[in-house]
Amino acid sequence: MAEELSSRSEELKKWITQIVSEIGPRWAGSPAEARAAERIRKEFGKTCDEAEIDAFSAYPRFPENSPHIILGFYILALVLYPTSRWLAFGIFAFGGAWHLLDNIFMLKFLDPIISVKRTVTNVIGKIHPSEETKKILILSAHHDSPNCYRIWDDDFKGKKYLRLMLITEVIVYSFLFFTLAGSIAGSFFEIYVYNGITYVDILWIPFAFAAIYILWYCKLFTPYAPGSGANDNLAAVAALIGVGRSLARKRPRYTQIWLVSFGAEERGFKGSLHFAKKYKKLLKEALIVNLDLVGAGRKSVIHTHEKFYGAKLSPEAVDFALKAAKRAGIDAIPYVAPAGGSDAAALCYHGLKATTIFNHAEDKWPPMWHNDTDRPENIDPGALENMIRLLEETVRESEDQSG
């Protein structure tokens, strides 16, 4: 039995290697993403009663990361401030409002301006129960691939990255307060030091130097190479394929299983946002267990919050995933993610019950995250096997709750 389980995870590792070598990077909305989606649909079709591609039009974000956009607002406000304080404040306040609406409320209103319209592909497979459907369980991942960034290399990952992010946030919020205070001081109090320059205006000088730091920070978020996306996130898709094969041999009795692979996760959660909007009425009582970066590392964490997106994930889904992990004999803990995020944030925003499972390495950081170590040869079949077993137990847990 152990040899059989080892064999299936080794086979799935070979599948990951084939996708990477034959298709390459799968940027959101690209033909490569569509080819990968078709390969996944074929795999789902071998074990699911239904398997389809849900293609739709969207604006996958370019640039991929928000620091570049915030930098643009910062520089523009900095340049305008000496001649028009209120205009500078208004522009930077607009940038802050964009960041809030984009990340917390998932309103991607700038994307049509800074992005190109493309076709994004989700893949959905359904396994029907042998008897009446009492529950729907969704197991999900994403198949688009990321870029590689210096900010997630070994030199910066972990606590150093979090410190840099905190410093940047302090500068940005302080600059917003500075532009407001300077506008008020210049308009109402007229506390001038020299020739129309107020005491507050003097702070423009350190903020101008701070722009150099923000430029450097954004350089860390500038891609230096395309990522293969082996661990991020073909390993998770492979786990879905693995559990699908298992369920084909023993169909659930009361639970309808959806295997879902999202497109365009890396560029603004386009696939999961589309899915949530399309199915939120049908799936309002369903539980969603999403997987990300699970092909290495043996410490599983189940997200309760994703702070960058202000997202509180479903307590019901978290509790469900923890029970399944315990049944599988996997050491998993609830976890508040201090940085980054997942499709679960987008799903929960639209009222669905979702959480995401990540694996962490010994340094308490996701292995191979957005750097050039994310290669098929670094996938750990043991970690992959653990995740398949955990997904199998989610089905058994759902069946027990249904019976």
Residue, then its C-alpha position, 0 to 999 in steps of 0.5 A: m500500500a505504501e509503495e502504491l501511494s509513493s508511486r502515485s505521488e511520483e507519477l504526479k511529480k512527473w506530470i508537473t515536470q511535463i507541464v513545465s517542460e512542454i508549456g513553460p510559464r503560464w502567465a494569466g490570460s496567456p495561450a500557455e495558461a489556456r493550454a495548461a487548462e486544457r491539459i488539466r481538463k483532460e485529467f479531470g475528465k478521466t475521473c470526473d462525471e463532468a469536466e469543463i473549461d470556463a473561459f471568460s474575459a478579464y484584465p489580468r493586472f500589469p504590473e503584477n504588484s501594487p507597490h509600483i502603482i503606489l510609487g507612481f502616485y507618490i512621485l506625482a504627488l511629490v512633484l506637484y506638492p511645491t506648486s499645488r498642495w491640495l492637488a498633491f494631497g488629492i492625487f495621493a489620497f486617490g492612490g490610497a483609496w485605490h489600494l483600499l478598494d482594490n485589495i480590501f473590497m476587490l474592486k479592480f477599477l484601475d485594471p482596465i486602464i493599466s491592463v490588456k483584456r485577455t481570456v482567462t480560463n478556469v477548469i471545473g470537474k464534478i464528481h456526483p455522489s452515488e446517492e442524493t446530494k446533501k453537501i457540496l465540497i469544493l477543492s481548488a487550486h490555481h494553474d497560472s504561474p508567477n514571476c520571480y522577485r528579489i523580495w522573496d529570495d532567501d536574502f529577504k524572505g521572512k522577518k526581513y521582508l515583513r520589516l521592509m513592508l512595515i517601513t514602506e507602509v509607515i512612509v506611505y501613510s506619513f506622506l499622506f498625512f504630510t500632504l494633508a497637513g501641509s495643505i491645511a497649514g498653507s491654506f488656513f494658518e499661513i505659518y510661513v517660514y520663508n516666501g510661502i514655505t510653511y514649517v510643514d513644507i520643510l518635511w518635503i525634503p526627507f520625503a523626497f529622499a524617502a522616494i529613493y527607498i521606495l524606488w529600491y523597494c519597488k525594484l525588489f518587486t520587479p520580476y527578474a525571471p519568469g517562474s516555472g510555477a511547479n510549486d506555485n501552483l501545479a503541485a496543488v493542481a496535482a493534488l486535486i488530480g490525485v484525489g480525483r483518481s482516488l474518488a473514481r475508485k470509491r465514489p462519495r455517497y452524499t457529497q458532490i465534489w468540485l475540483v476547480s483550478f483557477g486562472a489568473e490568481e497571480r494577477g488579481f484573483k481574476g479566476s476566483l472572483h469570476f467563479a465566486k460571482k457566477y456560483k455564489k447563490l448555488l454554493k453559498e452553503a458549500l465548503i471550499v478548501n483551497l491549496d497553494l504552495v503545497g509541493a514542499g515543506r511538511k508544516s501545513v498551515i490553514h489560513t484564518h486571516e490574510k492581513f494584506y487583503g483585510a480578509k477573514l476567511s471562513p471559520e467553518a471552512v478552517d475548522f473543517a480543514l483542521k479536522a480533515a488534517k487531524r484525520a490524516g495524521i498531518d500536523a496543521i495549525p490555524y495561521v494568520a498570514p502576515a503577507g501575501g494572500s490566496d484565492a480564498a480571500a476573493l471567494c470569501y469576499h463574495g460570501l463563500k466559505a473558504t480557507t487556504i492550506f499552505n505548506h511552510a518550510e523549517d524557516k516558517w515561510p512557504p518554500m519556493w515562493h516567487n523565486d527561481t528555486d521553484r522548479p519541478e526537481n524540488i517538488d517533494p513527493g512526500a509533501l504531495e502525498n500528504m496533501i492528497r491524503l488530507l484532501e481524501e479526509t476532507v471528503r470523508e469528513s464531509e460524508d460523516q457530517s452528511g450521514 
